Amino acid sequence: MAERLREVRDRRGYNQTGMALLADVAQTTWSIWEDKPPQQFTSLRKLAEGLEVSADYLLGITDDPTPPAKRGKGPSSGLLDEV
């Protein structure tokens, strides 16, 4: 994830200070995230994978719980099929 944070920041043309402002964190916090993301990020990913939903769904960004790997594919056998 650290590499992706840095990659996306660079692609968008932001420096660490600009990204910190967007994320509402201190620049030093952003710098740490680019070096070693916090355990909560890893835990969120594991939760999403275990529940077979997207992290975006857990964060309230989307109402579609379908994980990215299952989008556009045939019937899924995920936990939410029976909900």
PDB file with one MODEL, atoms N, CA, C and O in Angstrom:
MODEL        1
ATOM      1  N   MET A   1       0.814  -1.193   0.000  1.00  0.00           N
ATOM      2  CA  MET A   1       0.000   0.000   0.000  1.00  0.00           C
ATOM      3  C   MET A   1       0.861   1.263   0.000  1.00  0.00           C
ATOM      4  O   MET A   1       0.510   2.262  -0.627  1.00  0.00           O
ATOM      5  N   ALA A   2       1.981   1.208   0.703  1.00  0.00           N
ATOM      6  CA  ALA A   2       2.854   2.379   0.754  1.00  0.00           C
ATOM      7  C   ALA A   2       3.288   2.800  -0.642  1.00  0.00           C
ATOM      8  O   ALA A   2       3.306   3.985  -0.973  1.00  0.00           O
ATOM      9  N   GLU A   3       3.636   1.808  -1.454  1.00  0.00           N
ATOM     10  CA  GLU A   3       4.060   2.113  -2.824  1.00  0.00           C
ATOM     11  C   GLU A   3       2.927   2.743  -3.624  1.00  0.00           C
ATOM     12  O   GLU A   3       3.155   3.655  -4.419  1.00  0.00           O
ATOM     13  N   ARG A   4       1.716   2.261  -3.416  1.00  0.00           N
ATOM     14  CA  ARG A   4       0.575   2.810  -4.145  1.00  0.00           C
ATOM     15  C   ARG A   4       0.277   4.236  -3.714  1.00  0.00           C
ATOM     16  O   ARG A   4      -0.057   5.077  -4.549  1.00  0.00           O
ATOM     17  N   LEU A   5       0.394   4.519  -2.425  1.00  0.00           N
ATOM     18  CA  LEU A   5       0.173   5.892  -1.962  1.00  0.00           C
ATOM     19  C   LEU A   5       1.151   6.840  -2.644  1.00  0.00           C
ATOM     20  O   LEU A   5       0.765   7.899  -3.140  1.00  0.00           O
ATOM     21  N   ARG A   6       2.407   6.450  -2.661  1.00  0.00           N
ATOM     22  CA  ARG A   6       3.436   7.279  -3.282  1.00  0.00           C
ATOM     23  C   ARG A   6       3.203   7.403  -4.788  1.00  0.00           C
ATOM     24  O   ARG A   6       3.316   8.490  -5.355  1.00  0.00           O
ATOM     25  N   GLU A   7       2.876   6.275  -5.427  1.00  0.00           N
ATOM     26  CA  GLU A   7       2.652   6.273  -6.869  1.00  0.00           C
ATOM     27  C   GLU A   7       1.492   7.190  -7.261  1.00  0.00           C
ATOM     28  O   GLU A   7       1.610   7.979  -8.198  1.00  0.00           O
ATOM     29  N   VAL A   8       0.389   7.085  -6.552  1.00  0.00           N
ATOM     30  CA  VAL A   8      -0.779   7.911  -6.874  1.00  0.00           C
ATOM     31  C   VAL A   8      -0.481   9.379  -6.589  1.00  0.00           C
ATOM     32  O   VAL A   8      -0.873  10.255  -7.360  1.00  0.00           O
ATOM     33  N   ARG A   9       0.206   9.647  -5.494  1.00  0.00           N
ATOM     34  CA  ARG A   9       0.565  11.038  -5.168  1.00  0.00           C
ATOM     35  C   ARG A   9       1.411  11.628  -6.291  1.00  0.00           C
ATOM     36  O   ARG A   9       1.156  12.738  -6.758  1.00  0.00           O
ATOM     37  N   ASP A  10       2.419  10.874  -6.716  1.00  0.00           N
ATOM     38  CA  ASP A  10       3.289  11.359  -7.791  1.00  0.00           C
ATOM     39  C   ASP A  10       2.515  11.567  -9.088  1.00  0.00           C
ATOM     40  O   ASP A  10       2.691  12.577  -9.771  1.00  0.00           O
ATOM     41  N   ARG A  11       1.657  10.606  -9.423  1.00  0.00           N
ATOM     42  CA  ARG A  11       0.879  10.696 -10.659  1.00  0.00           C
ATOM     43  C   ARG A  11      -0.023  11.924 -10.651  1.00  0.00           C
ATOM     44  O   ARG A  11      -0.231  12.539 -11.697  1.00  0.00           O
ATOM     45  N   ARG A  12      -0.556  12.287  -9.506  1.00  0.00           N
ATOM     46  CA  ARG A  12      -1.450  13.440  -9.398  1.00  0.00           C
ATOM     47  C   ARG A  12      -0.689  14.757  -9.254  1.00  0.00           C
ATOM     48  O   ARG A  12      -1.277  15.836  -9.325  1.00  0.00           O
ATOM     49  N   GLY A  13       0.624  14.656  -9.053  1.00  0.00           N
ATOM     50  CA  GLY A  13       1.435  15.863  -8.958  1.00  0.00           C
ATOM     51  C   GLY A  13       1.428  16.529  -7.590  1.00  0.00           C
ATOM     52  O   GLY A  13       1.753  17.711  -7.477  1.00  0.00           O
ATOM     53  N   TYR A  14       1.066  15.791  -6.559  1.00  0.00           N
ATOM     54  CA  TYR A  14       1.052  16.339  -5.197  1.00  0.00           C
ATOM     55  C   TYR A  14       2.366  16.053  -4.498  1.00  0.00           C
ATOM     56  O   TYR A  14       3.048  15.074  -4.799  1.00  0.00           O
ATOM     57  N   ASN A  15       2.712  16.927  -3.557  1.00  0.00           N
ATOM     58  CA  ASN A  15       3.797  16.614  -2.645  1.00  0.00           C
ATOM     59  C   ASN A  15       3.173  16.035  -1.376  1.00  0.00           C
ATOM     60  O   ASN A  15       1.949  15.977  -1.256  1.00  0.00           O
ATOM     61  N   GLN A  16       3.997  15.613  -0.444  1.00  0.00           N
ATOM     62  CA  GLN A  16       3.465  15.011   0.771  1.00  0.00           C
ATOM     63  C   GLN A  16       2.616  15.993   1.573  1.00  0.00           C
ATOM     64  O   GLN A  16       1.633  15.592   2.195  1.00  0.00           O
ATOM     65  N   THR A  17       2.975  17.245   1.567  1.00  0.00           N
ATOM     66  CA  THR A  17       2.201  18.247   2.296  1.00  0.00           C
ATOM     67  C   THR A  17       0.797  18.385   1.708  1.00  0.00           C
ATOM     68  O   THR A  17      -0.183  18.483   2.445  1.00  0.00           O
ATOM     69  N   GLY A  18       0.707  18.393   0.392  1.00  0.00           N
ATOM     70  CA  GLY A  18      -0.595  18.485  -0.257  1.00  0.00           C
ATOM     71  C   GLY A  18      -1.482  17.286   0.048  1.00  0.00           C
ATOM     72  O   GLY A  18      -2.680  17.435   0.290  1.00  0.00           O
ATOM     73  N   MET A  19      -0.890  16.103   0.034  1.00  0.00           N
ATOM     74  CA  MET A  19      -1.659  14.907   0.348  1.00  0.00           C
ATOM     75  C   MET A  19      -2.087  14.893   1.810  1.00  0.00           C
ATOM     76  O   MET A  19      -3.191  14.460   2.139  1.00  0.00           O
ATOM     77  N   ALA A  20      -1.216  15.362   2.671  1.00  0.00           N
ATOM     78  CA  ALA A  20      -1.560  15.426   4.089  1.00  0.00           C
ATOM     79  C   ALA A  20      -2.758  16.350   4.307  1.00  0.00           C
ATOM     80  O   ALA A  20      -3.635  16.062   5.121  1.00  0.00           O
ATOM     81  N   LEU A  21      -2.784  17.452   3.577  1.00  0.00           N
ATOM     82  CA  LEU A  21      -3.935  18.355   3.672  1.00  0.00           C
ATOM     83  C   LEU A  21      -5.219  17.666   3.201  1.00  0.00           C
ATOM     84  O   LEU A  21      -6.267  17.804   3.832  1.00  0.00           O
ATOM     85  N   LEU A  22      -5.136  16.928   2.097  1.00  0.00           N
ATOM     86  CA  LEU A  22      -6.311  16.203   1.595  1.00  0.00           C
ATOM     87  C   LEU A  22      -6.802  15.153   2.593  1.00  0.00           C
ATOM     88  O   LEU A  22      -8.005  14.961   2.769  1.00  0.00           O
ATOM     89  N   ALA A  23      -5.859  14.482   3.237  1.00  0.00           N
ATOM     90  CA  ALA A  23      -6.204  13.413   4.180  1.00  0.00           C
ATOM     91  C   ALA A  23      -6.481  13.944   5.580  1.00  0.00           C
ATOM     92  O   ALA A  23      -6.876  13.185   6.466  1.00  0.00           O
ATOM     93  N   ASP A  24      -6.276  15.245   5.784  1.00  0.00           N
ATOM     94  CA  ASP A  24      -6.481  15.880   7.092  1.00  0.00           C
ATOM     95  C   ASP A  24      -5.596  15.248   8.174  1.00  0.00           C
ATOM     96  O   ASP A  24      -6.045  14.939   9.278  1.00  0.00           O
ATOM     97  N   VAL A  25      -4.317  15.070   7.807  1.00  0.00           N
ATOM     98  CA  VAL A  25      -3.322  14.553   8.737  1.00  0.00           C
ATOM     99  C   VAL A  25      -2.081  15.436   8.637  1.00  0.00           C
ATOM    100  O   VAL A  25      -1.948  16.238   7.713  1.00  0.00           O
ATOM    101  N   ALA A  26      -1.189  15.279   9.587  1.00  0.00           N
ATOM    102  CA  ALA A  26       0.077  16.016   9.556  1.00  0.00           C
ATOM    103  C   ALA A  26       0.956  15.462   8.427  1.00  0.00           C
ATOM    104  O   ALA A  26       0.843  14.292   8.060  1.00  0.00           O
ATOM    105  N   GLN A  27       1.821  16.305   7.888  1.00  0.00           N
ATOM    106  CA  GLN A  27       2.721  15.871   6.819  1.00  0.00           C
ATOM    107  C   GLN A  27       3.587  14.716   7.302  1.00  0.00           C
ATOM    108  O   GLN A  27       3.874  13.796   6.536  1.00  0.00           O
ATOM    109  N   THR A  28       4.005  14.753   8.558  1.00  0.00           N
ATOM    110  CA  THR A  28       4.829  13.656   9.083  1.00  0.00           C
ATOM    111  C   THR A  28       4.050  12.341   9.094  1.00  0.00           C
ATOM    112  O   THR A  28       4.623  11.274   8.871  1.00  0.00           O
ATOM    113  N   THR A  29       2.747  12.419   9.354  1.00  0.00           N
ATOM    114  CA  THR A  29       1.916  11.214   9.316  1.00  0.00           C
ATOM    115  C   THR A  29       1.872  10.652   7.905  1.00  0.00           C
ATOM    116  O   THR A  29       2.019   9.447   7.705  1.00  0.00           O
ATOM    117  N   TRP A  30       1.670  11.529   6.926  1.00  0.00           N
ATOM    118  CA  TRP A  30       1.644  11.060   5.535  1.00  0.00           C
ATOM    119  C   TRP A  30       2.972  10.410   5.168  1.00  0.00           C
ATOM    120  O   TRP A  30       3.002   9.367   4.515  1.00  0.00           O
ATOM    121  N   SER A  31       4.048  11.022   5.583  1.00  0.00           N
ATOM    122  CA  SER A  31       5.373  10.485   5.293  1.00  0.00           C
ATOM    123  C   SER A  31       5.520   9.073   5.868  1.00  0.00           C
ATOM    124  O   SER A  31       6.070   8.188   5.214  1.00  0.00           O
ATOM    125  N   ILE A  32       5.034   8.871   7.069  1.00  0.00           N
ATOM    126  CA  ILE A  32       5.086   7.543   7.699  1.00  0.00           C
ATOM    127  C   ILE A  32       4.235   6.560   6.905  1.00  0.00           C
ATOM    128  O   ILE A  32       4.647   5.419   6.696  1.00  0.00           O
ATOM    129  N   TRP A  33       3.055   6.983   6.459  1.00  0.00           N
ATOM    130  CA  TRP A  33       2.179   6.101   5.684  1.00  0.00           C
ATOM    131  C   TRP A  33       2.856   5.637   4.405  1.00  0.00           C
ATOM    132  O   TRP A  33       2.678   4.495   3.980  1.00  0.00           O
ATOM    133  N   GLU A  34       3.639   6.530   3.787  1.00  0.00           N
ATOM    134  CA  GLU A  34       4.344   6.139   2.564  1.00  0.00           C
ATOM    135  C   GLU A  34       5.502   5.191   2.865  1.00  0.00           C
ATOM    136  O   GLU A  34       5.956   4.464   1.981  1.00  0.00           O
ATOM    137  N   ASP A  35       5.972   5.197   4.091  1.00  0.00           N
ATOM    138  CA  ASP A  35       7.055   4.297   4.480  1.00  0.00           C
ATOM    139  C   ASP A  35       6.499   2.964   4.976  1.00  0.00           C
ATOM    140  O   ASP A  35       6.946   1.901   4.545  1.00  0.00           O
ATOM    141  N   LYS A  36       5.528   3.025   5.877  1.00  0.00           N
ATOM    142  CA  LYS A  36       4.920   1.814   6.443  1.00  0.00           C
ATOM    143  C   LYS A  36       3.508   2.160   6.893  1.00  0.00           C
ATOM    144  O   LYS A  36       3.319   2.769   7.946  1.00  0.00           O
ATOM    145  N   PRO A  37       2.515   1.772   6.095  1.00  0.00           N
ATOM    146  CA  PRO A  37       1.134   2.094   6.447  1.00  0.00           C
ATOM    147  C   PRO A  37       0.743   1.503   7.799  1.00  0.00           C
ATOM    148  O   PRO A  37       1.263   0.461   8.197  1.00  0.00           O
ATOM    149  N   PRO A  38      -0.168   2.164   8.501  1.00  0.00           N
ATOM    150  CA  PRO A  38      -0.579   1.671   9.813  1.00  0.00           C
ATOM    151  C   PRO A  38      -1.292   0.323   9.733  1.00  0.00           C
ATOM    152  O   PRO A  38      -1.856  -0.040   8.700  1.00  0.00           O
ATOM    153  N   GLN A  39      -1.254  -0.397  10.826  1.00  0.00           N
ATOM    154  CA  GLN A  39      -1.880  -1.711  10.918  1.00  0.00           C
ATOM    155  C   GLN A  39      -3.369  -1.661  10.580  1.00  0.00           C
ATOM    156  O   GLN A  39      -3.912  -2.632  10.052  1.00  0.00           O
ATOM    157  N   GLN A  40      -4.038  -0.543  10.875  1.00  0.00           N
ATOM    158  CA  GLN A  40      -5.467  -0.432  10.587  1.00  0.00           C
ATOM    159  C   GLN A  40      -5.747  -0.601   9.098  1.00  0.00           C
ATOM    160  O   GLN A  40      -6.781  -1.155   8.726  1.00  0.00           O
ATOM    161  N   PHE A  41      -4.844  -0.132   8.244  1.00  0.00           N
ATOM    162  CA  PHE A  41      -5.035  -0.277   6.806  1.00  0.00           C
ATOM    163  C   PHE A  41      -5.022  -1.758   6.424  1.00  0.00           C
ATOM    164  O   PHE A  41      -5.860  -2.221   5.650  1.00  0.00           O
ATOM    165  N   THR A  42      -4.064  -2.484   6.977  1.00  0.00           N
ATOM    166  CA  THR A  42      -3.962  -3.914   6.713  1.00  0.00           C
ATOM    167  C   THR A  42      -5.172  -4.640   7.276  1.00  0.00           C
ATOM    168  O   THR A  42      -5.699  -5.554   6.643  1.00  0.00           O
ATOM    169  N   SER A  43      -5.616  -4.240   8.460  1.00  0.00           N
ATOM    170  CA  SER A  43      -6.785  -4.873   9.074  1.00  0.00           C
ATOM    171  C   SER A  43      -8.035  -4.644   8.235  1.00  0.00           C
ATOM    172  O   SER A  43      -8.847  -5.557   8.082  1.00  0.00           O
ATOM    173  N   LEU A  44      -8.204  -3.448   7.692  1.00  0.00           N
ATOM    174  CA  LEU A  44      -9.356  -3.158   6.848  1.00  0.00           C
ATOM    175  C   LEU A  44      -9.346  -4.070   5.622  1.00  0.00           C
ATOM    176  O   LEU A  44     -10.378  -4.621   5.241  1.00  0.00           O
ATOM    177  N   ARG A  45      -8.199  -4.220   5.024  1.00  0.00           N
ATOM    178  CA  ARG A  45      -8.098  -5.095   3.851  1.00  0.00           C
ATOM    179  C   ARG A  45      -8.466  -6.532   4.215  1.00  0.00           C
ATOM    180  O   ARG A  45      -9.209  -7.192   3.488  1.00  0.00           O
ATOM    181  N   LYS A  46      -7.941  -7.014   5.344  1.00  0.00           N
ATOM    182  CA  LYS A  46      -8.243  -8.388   5.772  1.00  0.00           C
ATOM    183  C   LYS A  46      -9.728  -8.553   6.079  1.00  0.00           C
ATOM    184  O   LYS A  46     -10.315  -9.582   5.744  1.00  0.00           O
ATOM    185  N   LEU A  47     -10.339  -7.562   6.708  1.00  0.00           N
ATOM    186  CA  LEU A  47     -11.773  -7.616   6.986  1.00  0.00           C
ATOM    187  C   LEU A  47     -12.577  -7.692   5.699  1.00  0.00           C
ATOM    188  O   LEU A  47     -13.485  -8.513   5.571  1.00  0.00           O
ATOM    189  N   ALA A  48     -12.242  -6.841   4.759  1.00  0.00           N
ATOM    190  CA  ALA A  48     -12.958  -6.827   3.480  1.00  0.00           C
ATOM    191  C   ALA A  48     -12.813  -8.169   2.768  1.00  0.00           C
ATOM    192  O   ALA A  48     -13.789  -8.703   2.241  1.00  0.00           O
ATOM    193  N   GLU A  49     -11.604  -8.711   2.751  1.00  0.00           N
ATOM    194  CA  GLU A  49     -11.387 -10.002   2.100  1.00  0.00           C
ATOM    195  C   GLU A  49     -12.142 -11.112   2.825  1.00  0.00           C
ATOM    196  O   GLU A  49     -12.758 -11.963   2.183  1.00  0.00           O
ATOM    197  N   GLY A  50     -12.102 -11.111   4.143  1.00  0.00           N
ATOM    198  CA  GLY A  50     -12.769 -12.147   4.923  1.00  0.00           C
ATOM    199  C   GLY A  50     -14.283 -12.102   4.793  1.00  0.00           C
ATOM    200  O   GLY A  50     -14.940 -13.143   4.776  1.00  0.00           O
ATOM    201  N   LEU A  51     -14.836 -10.902   4.703  1.00  0.00           N
ATOM    202  CA  LEU A  51     -16.282 -10.736   4.562  1.00  0.00           C
ATOM    203  C   LEU A  51     -16.731 -10.766   3.106  1.00  0.00           C
ATOM    204  O   LEU A  51     -17.925 -10.722   2.810  1.00  0.00           O
ATOM    205  N   GLU A  52     -15.750 -10.841   2.195  1.00  0.00           N
ATOM    206  CA  GLU A  52     -16.011 -10.861   0.759  1.00  0.00           C
ATOM    207  C   GLU A  52     -16.828  -9.656   0.304  1.00  0.00           C
ATOM    208  O   GLU A  52     -17.805  -9.777  -0.436  1.00  0.00           O
ATOM    209  N   VAL A  53     -16.392  -8.494   0.772  1.00  0.00           N
ATOM    210  CA  VAL A  53     -16.964  -7.215   0.361  1.00  0.00           C
ATOM    211  C   VAL A  53     -15.814  -6.294  -0.001  1.00  0.00           C
ATOM    212  O   VAL A  53     -14.656  -6.608   0.275  1.00  0.00           O
ATOM    213  N   SER A  54     -16.123  -5.160  -0.616  1.00  0.00           N
ATOM    214  CA  SER A  54     -15.063  -4.208  -0.937  1.00  0.00           C
ATOM    215  C   SER A  54     -14.762  -3.334   0.277  1.00  0.00           C
ATOM    216  O   SER A  54     -15.629  -3.100   1.118  1.00  0.00           O
ATOM    217  N   ALA A  55     -13.539  -2.860   0.353  1.00  0.00           N
ATOM    218  CA  ALA A  55     -13.179  -1.919   1.409  1.00  0.00           C
ATOM    219  C   ALA A  55     -13.980  -0.630   1.247  1.00  0.00           C
ATOM    220  O   ALA A  55     -14.334   0.011   2.237  1.00  0.00           O
ATOM    221  N   ASP A  56     -14.268  -0.249   0.000  1.00  0.00           N
ATOM    222  CA  ASP A  56     -15.095   0.937  -0.249  1.00  0.00           C
ATOM    223  C   ASP A  56     -16.466   0.784   0.395  1.00  0.00           C
ATOM    224  O   ASP A  56     -17.019   1.754   0.913  1.00  0.00           O
ATOM    225  N   TYR A  57     -17.010  -0.406   0.368  1.00  0.00           N
ATOM    226  CA  TYR A  57     -18.315  -0.655   0.992  1.00  0.00           C
ATOM    227  C   TYR A  57     -18.221  -0.481   2.505  1.00  0.00           C
ATOM    228  O   TYR A  57     -19.078   0.163   3.111  1.00  0.00           O
ATOM    229  N   LEU A  58     -17.185  -1.051   3.116  1.00  0.00           N
ATOM    230  CA  LEU A  58     -17.017  -0.919   4.564  1.00  0.00           C
ATOM    231  C   LEU A  58     -16.803   0.537   4.978  1.00  0.00           C
ATOM    232  O   LEU A  58     -17.215   0.945   6.064  1.00  0.00           O
ATOM    233  N   LEU A  59     -16.163   1.310   4.117  1.00  0.00           N
ATOM    234  CA  LEU A  59     -15.898   2.716   4.420  1.00  0.00           C
ATOM    235  C   LEU A  59     -17.069   3.634   4.090  1.00  0.00           C
ATOM    236  O   LEU A  59     -17.018   4.830   4.376  1.00  0.00           O
ATOM    237  N   GLY A  60     -18.117   3.086   3.493  1.00  0.00           N
ATOM    238  CA  GLY A  60     -19.286   3.889   3.157  1.00  0.00           C
ATOM    239  C   GLY A  60     -19.130   4.707   1.886  1.00  0.00           C
ATOM    240  O   GLY A  60     -19.896   5.642   1.655  1.00  0.00           O
ATOM    241  N   ILE A  61     -18.155   4.370   1.065  1.00  0.00           N
ATOM    242  CA  ILE A  61     -17.914   5.092  -0.178  1.00  0.00           C
ATOM    243  C   ILE A  61     -18.899   4.646  -1.249  1.00  0.00           C
ATOM    244  O   ILE A  61     -19.283   5.433  -2.114  1.00  0.00           O
ATOM    245  N   THR A  62     -19.305   3.387  -1.189  1.00  0.00           N
ATOM    246  CA  THR A  62     -20.254   2.834  -2.151  1.00  0.00           C
ATOM    247  C   THR A  62     -21.282   1.986  -1.420  1.00  0.00           C
ATOM    248  O   THR A  62     -21.040   1.519  -0.308  1.00  0.00           O
ATOM    249  N   ASP A  63     -22.420   1.793  -2.049  1.00  0.00           N
ATOM    250  CA  ASP A  63     -23.435   0.896  -1.494  1.00  0.00           C
ATOM    251  C   ASP A  63     -23.342  -0.490  -2.109  1.00  0.00           C
ATOM    252  O   ASP A  63     -24.110  -1.380  -1.746  1.00  0.00           O
ATOM    253  N   ASP A  64     -22.407  -0.685  -3.039  1.00  0.00           N
ATOM    254  CA  ASP A  64     -22.213  -1.970  -3.690  1.00  0.00           C
ATOM    255  C   ASP A  64     -21.161  -2.761  -2.913  1.00  0.00           C
ATOM    256  O   ASP A  64     -19.987  -2.388  -2.914  1.00  0.00           O
ATOM    257  N   PRO A  65     -21.560  -3.840  -2.254  1.00  0.00           N
ATOM    258  CA  PRO A  65     -20.595  -4.600  -1.461  1.00  0.00           C
ATOM    259  C   PRO A  65     -19.694  -5.524  -2.273  1.00  0.00           C
ATOM    260  O   PRO A  65     -18.770  -6.120  -1.718  1.00  0.00           O
ATOM    261  N   THR A  66     -19.941  -5.656  -3.570  1.00  0.00           N
ATOM    262  CA  THR A  66     -19.196  -6.598  -4.397  1.00  0.00           C
ATOM    263  C   THR A  66     -17.703  -6.270  -4.392  1.00  0.00           C
ATOM    264  O   THR A  66     -17.314  -5.146  -4.712  1.00  0.00           O
ATOM    265  N   PRO A  67     -16.869  -7.242  -4.031  1.00  0.00           N
ATOM    266  CA  PRO A  67     -15.428  -6.978  -4.087  1.00  0.00           C
ATOM    267  C   PRO A  67     -14.971  -6.804  -5.526  1.00  0.00           C
ATOM    268  O   PRO A  67     -15.549  -7.407  -6.431  1.00  0.00           O
ATOM    269  N   PRO A  68     -13.956  -6.001  -5.753  1.00  0.00           N
ATOM    270  CA  PRO A  68     -13.492  -5.723  -7.119  1.00  0.00           C
ATOM    271  C   PRO A  68     -13.200  -6.983  -7.924  1.00  0.00           C
ATOM    272  O   PRO A  68     -13.462  -7.010  -9.126  1.00  0.00           O
ATOM    273  N   ALA A  69     -12.675  -8.007  -7.305  1.00  0.00           N
ATOM    274  CA  ALA A  69     -12.318  -9.231  -8.027  1.00  0.00           C
ATOM    275  C   ALA A  69     -13.540  -9.961  -8.567  1.00  0.00           C
ATOM    276  O   ALA A  69     -13.410 -10.773  -9.483  1.00  0.00           O
ATOM    277  N   LYS A  70     -14.718  -9.694  -8.024  1.00  0.00           N
ATOM    278  CA  LYS A  70     -15.928 -10.405  -8.455  1.00  0.00           C
ATOM    279  C   LYS A  70     -16.842  -9.550  -9.322  1.00  0.00           C
ATOM    280  O   LYS A  70     -17.860 -10.042  -9.807  1.00  0.00           O
ATOM    281  N   ARG A  71     -16.503  -8.288  -9.528  1.00  0.00           N
ATOM    282  CA  ARG A  71     -17.349  -7.425 -10.349  1.00  0.00           C
ATOM    283  C   ARG A  71     -17.322  -7.887 -11.795  1.00  0.00           C
ATOM    284  O   ARG A  71     -16.262  -8.189 -12.343  1.00  0.00           O
ATOM    285  N   GLY A  72     -18.491  -7.937 -12.402  1.00  0.00           N
ATOM    286  CA  GLY A  72     -18.585  -8.289 -13.807  1.00  0.00           C
ATOM    287  C   GLY A  72     -18.462  -9.766 -14.090  1.00  0.00           C
ATOM    288  O   GLY A  72     -18.437 -10.177 -15.250  1.00  0.00           O
ATOM    289  N   LYS A  73     -18.383 -10.576 -13.039  1.00  0.00           N
ATOM    290  CA  LYS A  73     -18.290 -12.017 -13.243  1.00  0.00           C
ATOM    291  C   LYS A  73     -19.650 -12.642 -12.991  1.00  0.00           C
ATOM    292  O   LYS A  73     -20.586 -11.952 -12.586  1.00  0.00           O
ATOM    293  N   GLY A  74     -19.763 -13.904 -13.220  1.00  0.00           N
ATOM    294  CA  GLY A  74     -21.008 -14.632 -13.030  1.00  0.00           C
ATOM    295  C   GLY A  74     -21.428 -14.650 -11.572  1.00  0.00           C
ATOM    296  O   GLY A  74     -20.880 -13.914 -10.752  1.00  0.00           O
ATOM    297  N   PRO A  75     -22.404 -15.494 -11.249  1.00  0.00           N
ATOM    298  CA  PRO A  75     -22.899 -15.563  -9.873  1.00  0.00           C
ATOM    299  C   PRO A  75     -21.761 -15.829  -8.900  1.00  0.00           C
ATOM    300  O   PRO A  75     -20.867 -16.635  -9.157  1.00  0.00           O
ATOM    301  N   SER A  76     -21.822 -15.139  -7.795  1.00  0.00           N
ATOM    302  CA  SER A  76     -20.765 -15.304  -6.803  1.00  0.00           C
ATOM    303  C   SER A  76     -21.216 -16.269  -5.726  1.00  0.00           C
ATOM    304  O   SER A  76     -22.406 -16.541  -5.572  1.00  0.00           O
ATOM    305  N   SER A  77     -20.255 -16.777  -4.989  1.00  0.00           N
ATOM    306  CA  SER A  77     -20.574 -17.666  -3.875  1.00  0.00           C
ATOM    307  C   SER A  77     -20.170 -16.999  -2.576  1.00  0.00           C
ATOM    308  O   SER A  77     -19.801 -17.676  -1.616  1.00  0.00           O
ATOM    309  N   GLY A  78     -20.237 -15.673  -2.538  1.00  0.00           N
ATOM    310  CA  GLY A  78     -19.827 -14.919  -1.365  1.00  0.00           C
ATOM    311  C   GLY A  78     -20.817 -14.995  -0.230  1.00  0.00           C
ATOM    312  O   GLY A  78     -21.934 -15.488  -0.387  1.00  0.00           O
ATOM    313  N   LEU A  79     -20.395 -14.500   0.913  1.00  0.00           N
ATOM    314  CA  LEU A  79     -21.232 -14.524   2.109  1.00  0.00           C
ATOM    315  C   LEU A  79     -22.510 -13.728   1.938  1.00  0.00           C
ATOM    316  O   LEU A  79     -23.523 -14.038   2.565  1.00  0.00           O
ATOM    317  N   LEU A  80     -22.475 -12.704   1.097  1.00  0.00           N
ATOM    318  CA  LEU A  80     -23.635 -11.831   0.968  1.00  0.00           C
ATOM    319  C   LEU A  80     -24.682 -12.374   0.000  1.00  0.00           C
ATOM    320  O   LEU A  80     -25.740 -11.766  -0.160  1.00  0.00           O
ATOM    321  N   ASP A  81     -24.409 -13.502  -0.646  1.00  0.00           N
ATOM    322  CA  ASP A  81     -25.363 -14.059  -1.592  1.00  0.00           C
ATOM    323  C   ASP A  81     -26.697 -14.399  -0.938  1.00  0.00           C
ATOM    324  O   ASP A  81     -27.749 -14.338  -1.574  1.00  0.00           O
ATOM    325  N   GLU A  82     -26.638 -14.752   0.317  1.00  0.00           N
ATOM    326  CA  GLU A  82     -27.846 -15.183   1.005  1.00  0.00           C
ATOM    327  C   GLU A  82     -28.515 -14.066   1.786  1.00  0.00           C
ATOM    328  O   GLU A  82     -29.547 -14.284   2.421  1.00  0.00           O
ATOM    329  N   VAL A  83     -27.942 -12.876   1.746  1.00  0.00           N
ATOM    330  CA  VAL A  83     -28.506 -11.740   2.488  1.00  0.00           C
ATOM    331  C   VAL A  83     -29.643 -11.141   1.720  1.00  0.00           C
ATOM    332  O   VAL A  83     -30.252 -10.173   2.174  1.00  0.00           O
TER     333      VAL A  83
ENDMDL
END
